[in-house]
Amino acid sequence: MCVQAEQFNDAIQVVRNWLPEAEAELKLHSIPDDEESILQAIDNHEVLHVFCSQLLCVAGIVGMRLC
């Protein structure tokens, strides 16, 4: 059990490091209004979703959603 907790902590640390930067960027930028920017934002979200899912797999967390 302790090993799983350590693996989860290691995996989630990446998100903890990334989150303040993402929050700051969201505060500084408004929601795009042109189609190209909106599609890019959707693509970025999908990449983030895959990344979060991979973190959960690495940590061995099953049935829990992060994103």
C-alpha positions as CSV (number, residue, x, y, z in Angstrom):
1,M,0.0,0.0,0.0
2,C,2.8,2.4,0.9
3,V,4.4,1.8,-2.5
4,Q,1.2,2.7,-4.3
5,A,1.0,5.9,-2.2
6,E,4.6,6.8,-3.2
7,Q,3.9,6.1,-6.8
8,F,0.8,8.2,-6.8
9,N,2.6,11.1,-5.0
10,D,5.4,11.0,-7.6
11,A,3.0,11.0,-10.5
12,I,0.8,13.7,-9.1
13,Q,3.8,15.9,-8.3
14,V,4.0,16.7,-12.0
15,V,0.5,18.2,-11.9
16,R,1.3,20.1,-8.7
17,N,4.2,21.7,-10.4
18,W,2.2,22.5,-13.5
19,L,-1.0,23.8,-11.9
20,P,0.2,27.2,-10.7
21,E,1.5,28.1,-14.1
22,A,-1.8,26.9,-15.7
23,E,-3.9,29.0,-13.3
24,A,-1.8,32.1,-13.9
25,E,-2.2,31.7,-17.6
26,L,-6.0,31.3,-17.3
27,K,-6.2,34.5,-15.3
28,L,-4.1,36.4,-17.8
29,H,-5.9,35.2,-21.0
30,S,-9.5,35.5,-22.0
31,I,-11.5,32.8,-23.7
32,P,-10.7,32.9,-27.4
33,D,-13.4,33.9,-29.8
34,D,-12.0,32.8,-33.1
35,E,-12.5,29.3,-34.4
36,E,-8.8,28.4,-34.8
37,S,-7.9,29.4,-31.2
38,I,-10.9,27.5,-29.9
39,L,-9.9,24.4,-31.8
40,Q,-6.4,24.7,-30.4
41,A,-7.7,25.1,-26.9
42,I,-9.8,21.9,-27.4
43,D,-6.7,20.1,-28.7
44,N,-4.7,21.3,-25.7
45,H,-7.4,20.0,-23.3
46,E,-7.4,16.6,-25.0
47,V,-3.6,16.4,-24.7
48,L,-3.9,17.3,-21.0
49,H,-6.6,14.7,-20.5
50,V,-4.4,12.0,-22.0
51,F,-1.5,13.1,-19.9
52,C,-3.6,12.9,-16.7
53,S,-4.9,9.5,-17.6
54,Q,-1.3,8.3,-18.1
55,L,-0.3,9.7,-14.7
56,L,-3.1,7.6,-13.1
57,C,-1.9,4.5,-15.0
58,V,1.7,5.1,-13.9
59,A,0.5,5.5,-10.3
60,G,-1.6,2.4,-10.5
61,I,-4.8,4.2,-9.7
62,V,-7.8,2.5,-11.2
63,G,-11.3,3.9,-11.4
64,M,-10.3,7.4,-10.3
65,R,-10.5,10.3,-12.7
66,L,-8.2,13.3,-12.3
67,C,-9.2,15.4,-15.3
